[in-house]
Amino acid sequence: MRSVPADAGAKPRPNIILVVADDLEASDLSAFPNIYSQLVRQGTAFERYFVTDSWCCPSRASILRSQYVHSHGVYTNTAPEGGFGRFHASGLESSTIGTWLKAAGYRTALMGKYLNHYPGRAVPPTYVPPGWDEWHVPVRRLYAEYGYTLNENGTLRAYGHEAADYLSDVLAAKAAAFVSDPRQPFFLYLAPIGPHQPANPAPRHADAFADAQAPRPPSFDQANVEAEPEWLRAVPRLRDGQVARIDERYRTRMRSMLGVDDLVGTVVGALGRSGRLADTYLFFTSDNGFHLGTHRLALGKTTPFEESIRVPLVARGPGIAAGRTVTAMAATVDLGPTFAELAGTRAPDFAEGRSLVPVLTGGTPSQWRKNVLVEFYRPPGWTPVPGEAPPYRALRTADHTYVEYARGERQLYDLTADPYQLDNVVGRTPAEVVDRLARTLHEMAVCSGASCRVADTR
């Protein structure tokens, strides 16, 4: 179903930019000068913004479609259960935020990472999905930042290993040219690679953060895991060598993020020079979080812990207060309806998220979400490995995280008393409390379309 344009005779519609970092957990953004000064200080940040799945492709499919994972069916990063191949074969490209805004009269562009294993064997490397006027997406060596090939509007172009070939910088230049075009309005989905492994920095950032150390919250190298599920109980304490590698990984990730930060600065600068900054909404977020020693996990994602499922969301633009933080719960499924409302149109009926516009503009909606569903799936035949979470469904509320694993184990954390999720209290919590959370989780796990906006208020 196509989006439904609103009255085009109203005030001019704003421009919209979405920047999606790769594997960036919720953290202090003050180390990144452009993101901090141009977005955090000039906009509104969400304290409780969560992904639908802490894995790249399922999460990005939720961004594109405003659907939870059980609805869009892109369960993993690889075909046949997931990846670009699943998204394409399921016909999901026929209705995405790109097609919705294009139908509403917007110029649209996607630059950077699309979906894992694009184009794969499903389509030729010159393939451009519907809904995108401009398309600049890597088709080879996605994460290297050098020596890659871009599909540039259906033409393949190889980039080398010179400093000027650094992917974040190339995307920044293309994005600056796009937002400087005099035609309006536009929607830009900008998806740099940083800080995804191997987190290659630009040469100018190679020596940054020389003495930085990964954060050491109470969950770092968690001491007691006796009440945790088997997959975590099997993980030993971190060794000194592992901690040293975690710190080095943290430094490379921070250096990689400086390239993303420069990209943000380039785009904001281009908007200012073209006179479009005041008429543009900018959103900055990530597809999922990342573990750096927390809960004994030296690296990775896909868990139901905060480090994995909670990510940044910062927005600036007309009517959005500067320097504000909101506690209203939000999720990746909310981005599509938000952009649709800002563009003066509506998301299709299958969309499962909520428009964040009322919250962003300082309102207090009478009915707002009280929970977020997080899902995680494994391919058929997956063999359990210590440190790798089995499939699960989780309910994140304002006060609790409740998890049910496919193997029958459960977790419950009281986030008021235990914000670092060190004490699984599922066995010590009154049955009526656990049952209530379980009922809501099950209702969310089978919701579809508008029914999700009923279940998320339970």
N, C-alpha and C positions, 0 to 999 in steps of 0.2 A: 504493500500500500504506500502510495506517495504521500509526502507531507502536504499539508493544506495551507496555501499562502493566505496570509491575512490581508487586510486592507492596505494596498500599496500607496494609497493617497495620504497616509499619515506622515509623521515626521521622518526624515531620512534615517535609514537603518544603519546601525553601527557596523564597523569591521570587527572580526573576531579572530583571535590567534590562540591556538592551543599548543603549548610546548610540553612534550612528554619525554622526560629523562628515562633512562633504562636501568632498572634495579636500584633506584635511589630510595633509601628508607627515610622515614620522617626524622629530621635532624635539625640542628641549628644551621640556618642558611646564611648566617652573618659572615662566613668565610668566603662567600662568593659575592664580590662587591656590586655587580650589576643586578643580580637576582635580588640581593638584599635592598639596595637603594631604590631600584626602579620598580620592584614588585612588592616586597614585604613591607617596606616603609610607605609605599604609595598605594597599597591595597589592603585587602582583607584576607586573613589566613584562617584555615579551618584546623582546629585541634583534633577533630575526630573525622578524618576522611579515610575511607577504607577501599581496598580493591575487592572485586568479586572472587578472585582467584590469584594467589601469589605466584603466578607463572605467566611468562610473557604473552604467549599467543591467546590463551583463554581470556586474560585480562584485556588485551587490546581488542579482541572481538567484542567484549562487553562495552568498551568505549565506543566502538563504531556502531553498535546496534542498540545500546541501552537495554541489554538483556542480561539476566543472570546466566551462568554457564549451563545449567540444566535446560534452559530455553534455546540458546543458540547452538548448543551441541558441539562446540569446539572444545573438547575435553582436555587435550594435551597440546604439546608443541609440535608433534609430528603426525603425519598421516598414518593410517586412515582415520584415527580417532580425533585428530586435531591438526594444527598447522594450517598454512594457507590452503593446502589441498582440500581439507575438510570445509573450510569457509567457502571456497570457490565451488566445490562440488555440490554443496547444499544450497547454492543460489543466494547466499546471504549478501553478496555484493550488490544485488539489485536494489537494496534499500539500506543505506548507511547515512551517517551524518553528512557525507559528501553529497549523496543524491538529494537528501532533504534540502540542504541549503542551496544547491545548484537549482533545484526546482523553484526555490523561493527567489531566484534572481541574483544569487551571489556568484562571484568568481571564486573558484575553489582550487586549493592546491594541497598536495601531500608531498612532503619532502623529508627524506630520512627513512627510518625503519617502518615497514608496513606490517606484515605478519610473518612469523617464522617460516622459513623454507619457501618463501616467495622467490622466484616463480616455480621452483622445483620442476617436476615433470608434467605438471597440470596444464601449463600454458607456456608459450614461447617467452623468452626473456624480454621481448619488446612489448609485452602485454600491459595495457593500462586499464584498470577497472573502471566501471561506469561511475560518473559523479565527479570526476576530477579534471579540471581544465588544465592544471599544471601538475606534472608528475615527475619527481626526481628521487628515485628510490634505488638503493643498491641491489644488484642481482648476483654479485659475487663478492666474497671476502667481506661479509657484512660488518664483522666486529674488528677488523684490523685497523680501520681508519686510514690506511694507506694501501695502495695496490689493489683497489677495488674497481668495480665497474658499475656505473650508474645507468639506469634506464631513464633517459631524459626525454620525456614526452614521446616514447616509442622509438627513440634512437639510442643505441648503446654507445657509451663513451668510457674509455678506460682511463683511470687516473694512476699516477705513479707514486713515488716515494719521496718527492721533494716536499719541503716545508709547506709550499702553497697547495699541496694536494690533501692536506689534513681535512678529513671529512667534515668535521664540525665547522671549519672555516668555509669550505665550499658550500655547505648548506646555508651558512649565514649570508654569504654573498647572494645566493639565489633568492633567499627569503627577503633580503633587503630590496632587491630589484622588484620582486613581486609586490611588496607592500607600497612601493613608491609609484606604481602604475597609477595614472590618474583616474582610471575607471574604478567605480565603487558600487556596492560594497564588496568586501572579500572575506573569505574564510580560509585560514591557513592552519593546517595540521603539520606541526614541525616536530620531528622525532629524531633528535641526535642519538648517538650510540652510548655516550658516556653516562654513568661510569661502569657499564657492563664489562665483565672480564673480556679481554685482558687489560682493559682500562689503559689504553695507550694515550699518553699525553702529547700535546703539541710540544715541539722542541723548546719553545719559549717558557714552558711550564715545567721542564724536566727536573728542576732543582727546588721547586716549591715544596713547602711543608716538610722540610728536611728533618725536623725534630718531632713531627706530629706522632701521636700515639692513638690507637683506636680507643674509643670511649670504654670506660670500665664501670658500667652500671652494676648494680647488685646481681643482675642476671648473668654477668660475664663469668664464664667457667663455673656455672651453677654447682654449688657444693653438694646439695642433696636432691637426688632425683628418684628417691624410693617410691614416691606416690605417682610418678609419671608413667605414661604408656611404655610398653616394651621397647619400641623403637628408640626412645630417648634413654631409657635405663641402660641400654646396651652401649651407650657412648661414653668412653672414659674421660676423665679430666684432661684438660689441655696440658700438653707438655711445653717446656720452655721454647723449643724450636718452633712449635706451632704458634705460640704467642708472638714470637718474632716475625713469623710470616704474616700473621694477621695484621700486625702493625705496618708492615711493608705494603700489604694489600690495601690497607686504609690510605696510606700515602699516595699510592698510584691512583686510587679512586678519586681522591681529592684533587689530584693534578688533572685527571681526566675531566672532572667537573669544571675546572677553570676554562676549558674549551667550550663547554656548554654555557658557562657564564658569559664568555666573550660573545657567543652567538646571541644571547639575550640582549647584550649591550648593543650589538650591531643592529638588531632589528628595532630596538627602541630608538636608537639614533636615527635610523632611516625614517621611522614614523614621525619623529620630531621635525626632521628637515623637510618632509613632504607635507607637513601641516595636518597629519592624520592621527597624531597621538591622542588628542582629546576625544576623538570619535571612535576609539578602538578599545575593545576589551581584550586583555591578555590574561591567559590562564597558564599556570605552571604546575605540573604534577609529575607523577612517575607511574609506571605500569605495575610495580610491585616493590617490596622492600628487600632487605638483605641482612643476613646474619654475619657478624664479625666477632665471633667468640661468645656471643650470648647463648645461654642454655647449652653450653659446651660445643656449639656448632661453629667450626672454624670458618665456614663460608656457606653460602647458599640461601635458599628461600623455600617456598612451598609449604611452610609450617603454619599453624594457626596462631602463632605468637605475634605480639605487637610489632616486633622488629620486621616481620615478614608481611603483615597485612595492612599496617598503617603507613601511609605515605603522605608527602606534602600536597597541599592544594592551596595556592595563592592566586588571587584574582585582583586586577585593577581595571578601572574603566569608569565611564559615566555613571554617577550615582552610587559608586562604591566608596565607602569611607576609607581614608588612609590610616594605616597603622592599627587597624582593628583586628581582633581575633574573635572568632565565634566558636561556640561549643556544640552547635547543632550538628547532628550526625549526617554524614553524606557519603556517597559511594560513587564508583566509576560509572554506574548506570545513570547517574544524575547529570552527567555532562551533556549528553545528546539533547534531552528536553530543555536544558538551560540554554544551549546555543539556539535551539529552535525558537524559544520564546524571545530571546534577544533579537533574532532575525525577523520577528514578526510572523512566524509560522507555527505549526504544531508538529510534534513528533507523531509517527504513526501509532495506531492502536496497540501494536505489539510491544511498544516501549514500556519498560518496567520501572524506570527511575522517575525522579521528581525534578522539576525545574528548581534550581537554586536561586533564581532571581529574587524571590521574596526575602530570603535570608541575606543575600548579598547586598540588598538595598536597605537593610536595617529593619525589616519587618519581623514580626513574630507570628508565623502562621498558626492558626488554631489547631490544625491537624498536621503533625510532622512526623517523620519516621522516628521510631524508637529502637530500631534494630537494623542491622545489615547482615545479609547472608553471605558467607564465604564458603566456596566449594573447592574441593581438590580431588582430582581423579588420576589414576594410573592406567597405563595401557594394559590390555588383557595379557596375562602371563607374567606380569611383573613379579619379581622375587624380592621379598623384604630384605632390606639392608640396614644395619645399624646407622642411625643418623638421617635416614630418609623416611619421611612421614608416609604412612599408608594413606589410602584414600579416606577423606573425611568430609563432613559438613559441619560448619560452625556458625554460631549465632553470636554476633557482637552487639551488646546493648551498651547503654551509658555506664552500667555498673558491673557487667559480667561478660566473660567469654565462656561459652559453653560449646563443647566439641563432642561429636559422636564419630568414631572411626568405623570403617566398614568391617573391621575385625572385632567389633563389640566393645572396645575400650572407650572410656569417656574422660573428659577433663572439664573442670569448672574452676574459674578464677574469680574471686571477689576483687574487682579492680580498685575499689575504694580502700580496702584494707591491704591489698597486695598488688600495687600497680606494676610491679616487675614480674608478675606471674611466676612466683617461686613456690607456691603452695596450692597444689591441686586438691580442692576441698570437696570434690564430688561425692566422696564417701562419707563426709561429715556434715552435709547440708540437708536440711529437712526435705523429705521426699516431695512435698507439695511444691517447693521452690524448683527443684530439678524437673519435676513433671511439667510445670508451667513453661519453663524454658524449652523443654523437649517438644511440647505441643506447638509452640511458636516456631521452633526450628523446622518441624515437619511441615507446617503450613507454608513457610517460606520456600521450602525445598520443592514444593509442587505448584507454587504460584505461577501465574501466567498473565502477562499484560497488566490490566488495571487491578487485578486481584492482588498483585504484589504490593500495591499502594494501600491496600487494606491490611494485609498480613504484616506489613512493616510498622504498623501502629500498635501492634499487640504489646 
